[in-house]
Each structure stands twice: as structure tokens, then as C-alpha cells.
Amino acid sequence: MEPLQVMVLALLALGAPAVVLTHDPLRQAFVVGVYGLFLAALFFVLQAPDVALSEIVVATVALPIMILLALAKIREHEREDE
């Protein structure tokens, strides 16, 4: 196994618990995006650039945006209820 692969796998091993242990939804959206970037780096290192590009679009961009939009909508409804 190449040193770059080991480094990316180590980042993923540290990133996974960070996603789970982050309790604030706003911070969790950011951590999920960073974790998706690490996954994309792993796919790129493993010579799967097409999967890496898909991972960048979905996990690094689309998922955090969807989480942020959902949080904004929830907070809007909470303000209306008050």
C-alpha cells in the first residue's frame, strides 16, 4: 500500500468519528462535507477519478447544502410557531 493511500485512510479513520460525534447540525453539515472530500481523495488515490468526481458533487456539495436548507426551513417554522 502506498504512503498516500495510508494517509488518506488515516484521515478517513479520524473523520468518521468526527461526523458522528458532532452534535450541532450546522457544524455537522460542514464536517460531512469535509469527510466527503476525504472520500473523494481516497477514490482519486485508488485511481477511480470518475467516482471521485461524483463523490465531490454529492457528498461535498449537494448533501451539506440540503442539510443547511433543511435547517433553515426548520428554524423558519420554529419562528412562526412562537
Backbone torsions as a table, in degrees:
resi	resn	phi	psi	omega
1	MET	NA	137.0	-177.8
2	GLU	-75.2	153.6	179.5
3	PRO	-61.8	-33.8	179.1
4	LEU	-65.8	-39.4	176.9
5	GLN	-63.8	-41.4	178.9
6	VAL	-63.0	-41.6	-179.6
7	MET	-64.0	-44.5	-179.7
8	VAL	-67.0	-39.9	177.2
9	LEU	-64.2	-36.1	176.7
10	ALA	-65.9	-39.9	176.2
11	LEU	-62.9	-39.6	177.4
12	LEU	-66.1	-39.3	178.9
13	ALA	-64.7	-32.4	176.4
14	LEU	-81.7	-29.7	-177.0
15	GLY	-76.4	-34.0	-177.7
16	ALA	-61.6	-49.2	176.5
17	PRO	-64.5	-30.4	178.6
18	ALA	-63.2	-38.7	178.1
19	VAL	-64.4	-44.3	-176.1
20	VAL	-72.0	-37.6	-174.4
21	LEU	-85.7	-7.1	177.1
22	THR	-79.5	121.4	-174.4
23	HIS	-96.5	-29.6	-179.9
24	ASP	-75.2	121.3	-176.1
25	PRO	-60.1	-32.4	179.1
26	LEU	-66.9	-45.1	177.2
27	ARG	-68.5	-34.3	-179.7
28	GLN	-64.7	-35.6	176.7
29	ALA	-61.9	-40.8	178.1
30	PHE	-66.6	-44.4	-178.2
31	VAL	-65.4	-38.0	177.3
32	VAL	-63.2	-39.2	177.4
33	GLY	-63.8	-42.1	178.5
34	VAL	-66.8	-40.9	178.1
35	TYR	-62.4	-39.1	176.0
36	GLY	-63.3	-34.9	176.3
37	LEU	-66.5	-39.9	175.8
38	PHE	-63.2	-40.7	177.6
39	LEU	-63.6	-41.1	177.9
40	ALA	-62.7	-39.4	177.1
41	ALA	-63.2	-39.3	178.0
42	LEU	-62.6	-45.5	179.5
43	PHE	-63.0	-37.4	178.8
44	PHE	-66.7	-42.2	178.9
45	VAL	-65.3	-33.7	178.6
46	LEU	-83.5	13.0	175.1
47	GLN	63.4	46.1	173.5
48	ALA	-128.4	70.3	-174.1
49	PRO	-66.2	-29.8	179.0
50	ASP	-67.4	-39.9	176.9
51	VAL	-69.1	-36.1	178.2
52	ALA	-62.7	-42.1	178.3
53	LEU	-64.5	-41.4	177.3
54	SER	-62.9	-41.0	179.7
55	GLU	-64.8	-37.9	177.4
56	ILE	-62.0	-45.5	-177.6
57	VAL	-66.6	-45.8	-173.8
58	VAL	-78.9	-58.1	-170.7
59	ALA	-83.2	-27.9	-176.5
60	THR	-92.9	-28.1	-176.1
61	VAL	-112.8	-59.7	-170.8
62	ALA	-67.6	-47.3	-177.2
63	LEU	-62.5	-48.8	177.1
64	PRO	-61.6	-35.8	178.2
65	ILE	-65.4	-41.7	178.2
66	MET	-63.6	-39.6	178.4
67	ILE	-64.8	-44.4	-179.9
68	LEU	-64.5	-39.6	177.3
69	LEU	-65.7	-40.4	177.6
70	ALA	-64.3	-41.8	177.7
71	LEU	-63.2	-40.4	178.8
72	ALA	-63.3	-40.7	-179.8
73	LYS	-67.3	-40.8	178.4
74	ILE	-63.2	-44.4	-179.3
75	ARG	-66.4	-33.7	176.8
76	GLU	-64.2	-43.6	178.6
77	HIS	-67.1	-35.6	177.2
78	GLU	-64.7	-38.1	178.1
79	ARG	-67.7	-36.3	179.8
80	GLU	-68.2	-34.1	-179.1
81	ASP	-71.8	-22.8	-178.5
82	GLU	-78.3	NA	NA
